[in-house]
Structures are given as C-alpha cells and as structure tokens.
Amino acid sequence: MINAYCEGATGNALVDALPVSEKSTLALADVFLPAGQVLCESEQEVLWAYFPTTCVVSFLYTTRDGTTAETALIGNDGMFDVAAFLAGGRSSNRAVVQIAGHALRTSAAALQAGFALGGALQHVLLRYTEALLTKVSQTAICNRLHSLEQRLCRWLLLCHDHVGQDKFLITHEQIANMVGGRRESVTVMAGRLQMAGAIRYSRGQLSVIDRQVLERLTCECYDVVKRRVIRPKQWEQVLRPGRNRLTGENRASFIS
C-alpha cells in the first residue's frame, strides 16, 4: 500500500478530488498494469477497482462471431468499474489494458464501504457515472454513424489526453479492435494521418505530432465527451457544500 497517495496529487482526477480522510479509507495501492492484461470479464464479479493514472483501459464488447468493438475508453479522469459500487457488483464489460501504465487499486469492498458513507466519494463516483454513460452512448453513435477516419482521430485524441505524453505503444490490430474496423483499413488510415503530419508510427510506437490536424479531422463526438469531463480544478467547486447539483448557468460553466 502506498499511503503517500493520500497526501498529495495522484494523477487521477477522481481520487485527487477527495478529501485526505476519504482517500485514506480506500487504502490505495499503486500498481503497474501491462498492455493486454484483462482486468475483468463480462458478467464477472468485480473484486478490484482501478483508478488509472498513466494507463488506459478499454471496455470491450465481443460478438458471437468474434468481432470486437470498444464501448468506452477509461483513463486518468475515470475508474474501473462502476459495478464495484452499484447494485449487482458484476461487470457488464470485458476490461482490457490497452496502453500500459500505472493505476491506483482498491478492493471493491473498500470502495463499497466508502460509497455507503455518502460523502465526497459517493458524489464523485455518481458524477463520474453520469459522464461514463455519455461516453458509452456517444461511442455507440460514433461507431454507427461516422467514418473510420473520424473514429480513429477521436480515439487517438482521447488516448493522447489520458496518457499525458505524445508517445505510446499500440498496434494497428489493437486500434482496429477499438474503433470497430479492419486492421488493413486502420493501417491505410494511419498512413494518411502520417502523411498529413498528424502522427508518426513505427514498430508499434505511435507519436502524436500535430493535435490540430486530428481535431480538424475528427467528428463532434470527441468534443461531446470532453465537455462532460469535470476537470481537476473544477471538482473543488462541484463538491462545495450546497453545490450538489449543477443546473443552468452553473452547469454550463463546468462543461464549457
């Protein structure tokens, strides 16, 4: 267990929004999650909750014929899995680490106990659940209505946001599974983005060179999801006594 994470910034927006006393009750441990590690299978009981700091986790759905598509991308502004504190305790998704890195881990039992107290942790997790539902629904819309190029740009932008650096390890096959396309098609699109100066890709290492190109080519889904995320500096205002609900003008200030 790493108690130092209860005293300062951890790198995860949800944990960092909590008072020190509530962080301490979670007994958070810093763990390294390698790419490809399965955190939970669909319909499996959630035993551990993870708050990513530098890793990226994907929620995946696989059809009977083996086709895989991502339903949500979880990074340092979120956690896995909301089923750990909601009724049932079983995950509705297969969760796989897409980009290796660190996360803070706590037991589902500790998270449930903290949630039941009704303090800042409960409010933070409920607000995050609202944002996650938007992310899942917007991903479904994007996969159905938008081009592979737009989906790829959206996914790269989200990864770039979560990883916090310009370079990360990812294969074309992994990306294809995430955006619901064929690997060959993703390779072609990645080549076009490289020619446009947006990215550089070599031997499994992808570098974001020009975000503005990606932002210009992506669809509106990226902005919709980004606006729902409450940024670290805004959590203090959200959790202020008497500010449990955001409506109208106040709400608009948090998503602008």
Buried (B, 14 or more C-beta within 10 A) or exposed (E): EEEEBBEEEBBBBBBBBBEEEBBBBBBBBBBEBEBEBEBBEBEBEBEBBBBBBBBBBBBBBEEEEEEBBBBBBBBBBBBBBBBBBBEEBBBBBBBBBBBBBBBBBBBBEBBBBBBEEEBBBBBBBBBBBEBBEBBBBBBBBBBEEBEBBBBBBBBBBBBBBBBEEEEBBBBBEBBBBBBBBEBEBBBBBBEEBBEBEBBBBEEEEBBBBEBEBBBEBBBEBBBBBBEBBBEBEBBEEBBEEEEEEBEEEEEEEBBE
